[in-house]
Amino acid sequence: MNNKHLQIFFLLAILLLSYLPSMTSARPEYAVKESRNCPYCHARDGPPQLNEVGIYYGTHNHSLEGYVPSPKATPTPEVTKEIEIGIHMNTWDVGLRAFATILLILIIVYIIRL
């Protein structure tokens, strides 16, 4: 590897390293203190964006004592009248029709090959 290739390699390495997310704003000591991972308090975008837990933690003297997660509301769909979709077919009807179609194709192929 000559000197030119080495320079290009180091330039690309520095460029790639500059795109890595910076963790300088995160506080690992809080994660150790609370025995939680960073995403417990931070949003998916990462530090410094906080989720509900992180905001509570920051506004309550860096403590999770008394924290109660807000309930996640999942709407339940209301039952409406029942709508029938599709054609009601008996299994035998479908099977016999498929068998007859395949048999007809085989007969046509047999006649053509005569």
Backbone bond lengths (Angstrom), bond angles and torsions (degrees), N, CA, C in turn:
res aa  C-N    CA-C-N  psi(-1)  N-CA   C-N-CA  omega(-1)  CA-C   N-CA-C  phi
1 M - - - 1.449 - - 1.528 107.78 -
2 N 1.311 115.87 121.35 1.457 117.69 -177.94 1.530 111.03 -83.92
3 N 1.307 115.57 177.03 1.463 122.98 -174.44 1.527 111.29 -62.56
4 K 1.332 118.16 -37.37 1.474 122.40 -178.98 1.523 110.64 -64.54
5 H 1.332 117.06 -43.82 1.466 121.10 178.83 1.528 111.27 -65.25
6 L 1.311 116.51 -37.89 1.460 121.39 179.37 1.525 110.84 -64.81
7 Q 1.317 116.99 -40.63 1.460 120.81 178.25 1.526 111.04 -64.68
8 I 1.325 116.73 -42.84 1.470 120.70 178.58 1.523 110.09 -63.75
9 F 1.330 117.07 -41.09 1.449 121.17 179.18 1.533 111.06 -60.53
10 F 1.321 117.73 -48.55 1.464 121.49 -179.68 1.529 111.31 -65.72
11 L 1.313 117.41 -36.65 1.455 121.03 177.96 1.534 110.50 -63.53
12 L 1.329 116.81 -44.79 1.458 120.61 177.28 1.527 112.06 -65.00
13 A 1.332 116.99 -38.89 1.465 120.54 178.91 1.524 110.80 -63.74
14 I 1.329 117.28 -43.47 1.463 120.87 178.94 1.523 110.35 -65.87
15 L 1.331 116.62 -39.17 1.456 120.81 178.66 1.525 111.24 -63.64
16 L 1.327 117.51 -44.53 1.466 121.35 178.65 1.526 111.84 -65.69
17 L 1.328 117.07 -39.76 1.462 120.52 179.46 1.523 111.73 -66.97
18 S 1.325 116.90 -28.52 1.462 118.75 179.66 1.519 111.70 -71.86
19 Y 1.350 118.09 -20.19 1.455 120.96 178.58 1.521 113.40 -87.97
20 L 1.311 118.46 -8.98 1.454 120.52 177.45 1.520 109.78 -67.52
21 P 1.328 117.92 142.18 1.465 119.53 -178.53 1.517 111.29 -64.73
22 S 1.294 114.71 141.61 1.458 120.54 -179.74 1.518 109.45 -87.77
23 M 1.318 117.29 133.83 1.455 121.63 -179.75 1.530 111.08 -106.81
24 T 1.326 117.29 20.29 1.457 119.83 -176.08 1.514 112.85 -68.98
25 S 1.342 118.37 -24.71 1.453 119.68 -177.74 1.529 111.63 -88.68
26 A 1.307 119.01 -11.45 1.459 121.52 179.32 1.522 109.75 -78.64
27 R 1.307 115.74 153.24 1.465 121.26 179.44 1.526 108.90 -116.75
28 P 1.320 118.45 93.31 1.459 120.86 -179.07 1.524 112.53 -62.16
29 E 1.335 117.21 -25.88 1.473 118.68 -179.65 1.527 111.16 -65.79
30 Y 1.351 117.67 -29.49 1.466 119.31 176.44 1.533 110.26 -68.59
31 A 1.317 116.28 -39.14 1.460 120.27 178.69 1.522 110.68 -64.21
32 V 1.323 116.84 -39.78 1.469 120.90 178.41 1.523 110.03 -68.54
33 K 1.337 116.91 -42.95 1.466 121.61 -178.50 1.528 111.60 -61.05
34 E 1.326 116.99 -41.42 1.466 121.39 -176.44 1.526 112.71 -94.67
35 S 1.321 117.96 -2.50 1.469 123.23 -177.75 1.529 110.89 55.17
36 R 1.304 115.71 45.64 1.464 122.54 179.57 1.525 108.74 -129.79
37 N 1.324 115.65 158.68 1.459 120.61 173.81 1.516 108.99 -84.50
38 C 1.312 116.94 162.41 1.469 122.44 -177.73 1.533 112.92 -57.52
39 P 1.355 119.94 -40.84 1.467 119.05 -178.59 1.537 113.85 -65.12
40 Y 1.314 117.87 -9.09 1.461 119.79 177.73 1.528 110.31 -65.78
41 C 1.328 117.47 -36.57 1.473 121.70 -178.56 1.531 113.07 -107.50
42 H 1.326 117.40 -22.12 1.461 120.63 -176.51 1.515 110.91 -102.28
43 A 1.332 114.76 150.50 1.457 121.22 178.04 1.524 109.31 -70.93
44 R 1.304 116.28 171.63 1.465 120.32 -178.25 1.517 112.38 -63.01
45 D 1.332 116.24 -24.95 1.465 119.41 178.35 1.514 111.56 -70.83
46 G 1.329 117.06 -12.99 1.459 121.57 177.83 1.514 111.88 90.12
47 P 1.335 115.58 -178.89 1.461 119.76 -179.19 1.516 109.84 -59.23
48 P 1.294 119.61 147.72 1.457 129.60 1.28 1.528 113.75 -91.94
49 Q 1.341 120.20 8.14 1.450 121.66 -178.94 1.526 109.77 -67.85
50 L 1.325 116.29 126.31 1.467 121.57 -179.12 1.515 110.54 -106.21
51 N 1.316 115.48 147.83 1.457 119.98 172.40 1.533 108.28 -94.47
52 E 1.318 117.40 -167.46 1.462 121.91 -177.05 1.530 111.99 -59.20
53 V 1.326 116.67 -41.60 1.469 120.83 -179.36 1.527 110.30 -66.07
54 G 1.319 117.50 -43.49 1.451 121.53 -179.48 1.522 112.87 -63.97
55 I 1.319 116.42 -38.15 1.466 120.07 177.50 1.523 109.79 -65.77
56 Y 1.334 116.73 -43.67 1.465 120.19 177.90 1.523 110.16 -60.88
57 Y 1.321 115.95 -44.94 1.465 121.50 -178.48 1.530 110.86 -60.38
58 G 1.330 116.92 -42.87 1.452 120.74 -178.39 1.527 113.17 -71.32
59 T 1.326 117.03 -32.76 1.467 119.90 -177.44 1.523 113.17 -89.80
60 H 1.316 118.97 -7.21 1.473 122.16 -179.74 1.527 111.39 -117.51
61 N 1.330 115.07 48.67 1.457 122.32 172.68 1.536 112.25 58.06
62 H 1.318 116.13 40.96 1.467 122.72 179.51 1.521 112.22 50.95
63 S 1.332 113.88 53.72 1.462 120.21 178.52 1.525 108.33 -144.78
64 L 1.319 115.46 142.88 1.462 120.55 176.03 1.529 111.66 -96.09
65 E 1.300 117.08 7.32 1.460 121.20 -178.46 1.535 109.38 -63.66
66 G 1.307 115.67 127.06 1.458 121.87 179.32 1.513 114.23 86.23
67 Y 1.319 117.66 1.92 1.464 119.33 -179.07 1.519 110.29 -74.26
68 V 1.310 115.40 128.73 1.464 122.02 175.13 1.522 106.48 -123.97
69 P 1.336 117.19 118.65 1.467 118.76 -178.46 1.525 110.44 -64.86
70 S 1.331 115.08 142.42 1.461 118.78 178.20 1.523 108.63 -70.70
71 P 1.325 116.83 141.55 1.471 118.79 -178.43 1.521 110.74 -68.06
72 K 1.294 114.34 139.49 1.454 120.51 178.17 1.524 107.98 -84.66
73 A 1.303 116.32 117.74 1.456 121.16 -178.55 1.524 109.31 -83.33
74 T 1.296 115.58 119.64 1.457 120.54 174.88 1.518 107.32 -115.37
75 P 1.296 117.67 112.48 1.458 119.74 -177.96 1.519 111.11 -66.84
76 T 1.309 115.11 135.13 1.461 119.72 176.25 1.520 107.91 -96.37
77 P 1.299 116.75 129.46 1.463 119.03 -178.72 1.527 110.64 -69.11
78 E 1.320 114.47 141.72 1.451 119.32 178.35 1.520 108.87 -81.39
79 V 1.325 114.87 142.45 1.452 120.50 -178.82 1.522 108.63 -76.74
80 T 1.301 115.14 126.96 1.456 120.43 175.33 1.509 108.25 -108.51
81 K 1.294 116.45 -176.76 1.465 117.95 -179.27 1.529 110.13 -64.57
82 E 1.277 114.87 150.54 1.459 120.94 -176.93 1.512 109.62 -76.58
83 I 1.330 115.91 131.32 1.459 121.34 -179.82 1.517 108.03 -115.09
84 E 1.311 115.64 128.65 1.461 119.78 177.68 1.521 108.63 -87.18
85 I 1.304 115.20 129.23 1.457 120.83 -178.20 1.518 108.63 -118.75
86 G 1.316 116.42 135.31 1.446 120.67 174.44 1.512 113.11 94.11
87 I 1.305 114.76 179.70 1.452 122.13 -179.57 1.515 107.69 -103.02
88 H 1.311 115.89 132.09 1.457 119.39 179.45 1.519 108.61 -82.80
89 M 1.298 114.46 114.70 1.461 119.84 179.60 1.508 109.26 -122.41
90 N 1.282 113.82 144.71 1.446 119.95 174.54 1.524 107.49 -81.22
91 T 1.306 116.84 147.69 1.457 120.74 -179.70 1.526 110.90 -59.71
92 W 1.301 116.83 -37.07 1.465 120.35 -179.79 1.521 111.03 -66.05
93 D 1.335 116.25 -38.16 1.460 118.97 179.25 1.518 111.01 -60.80
94 V 1.311 116.48 -46.74 1.457 120.95 -178.88 1.522 109.88 -65.65
95 G 1.309 116.90 -44.53 1.457 120.46 -178.90 1.519 112.38 -64.61
96 L 1.324 117.15 -42.48 1.458 120.36 -179.96 1.523 111.23 -68.36
97 R 1.324 117.40 -38.87 1.468 119.91 177.67 1.527 110.84 -64.30
98 A 1.306 116.96 -42.49 1.464 120.37 178.95 1.524 110.14 -64.42
99 F 1.325 116.58 -42.61 1.464 120.73 179.50 1.524 110.36 -63.27
100 A 1.337 117.06 -42.77 1.460 120.44 179.76 1.520 111.05 -65.76
101 T 1.327 117.89 -38.28 1.468 121.35 178.83 1.520 110.83 -65.20
102 I 1.315 117.09 -44.88 1.471 120.87 178.83 1.518 110.36 -64.44
103 L 1.324 117.04 -41.57 1.467 121.22 178.95 1.522 110.42 -63.14
104 L 1.341 117.56 -41.10 1.458 121.52 178.90 1.529 110.66 -64.31
105 I 1.325 117.37 -41.60 1.468 120.69 178.48 1.525 110.29 -63.36
106 L 1.334 116.73 -41.76 1.479 120.26 179.82 1.534 110.43 -64.63
107 I 1.322 117.63 -38.84 1.471 120.65 179.39 1.519 110.05 -65.74
108 I 1.343 116.77 -42.26 1.475 120.45 -179.82 1.530 109.67 -64.01
109 V 1.328 117.73 -43.32 1.467 121.73 178.96 1.531 109.69 -63.55
110 Y 1.313 117.73 -39.87 1.464 122.29 180.00 1.543 110.87 -64.25
111 I 1.349 114.91 -42.46 1.467 119.22 179.59 1.525 110.74 -66.43
112 I 1.334 117.02 -40.80 1.450 120.51 179.80 1.519 110.97 -63.40
113 R 1.295 117.59 -37.15 1.478 121.07 -176.50 1.520 112.32 -77.68
114 L 1.334 119.28 -11.56 1.469 120.46 177.75 1.458 111.24 -69.42
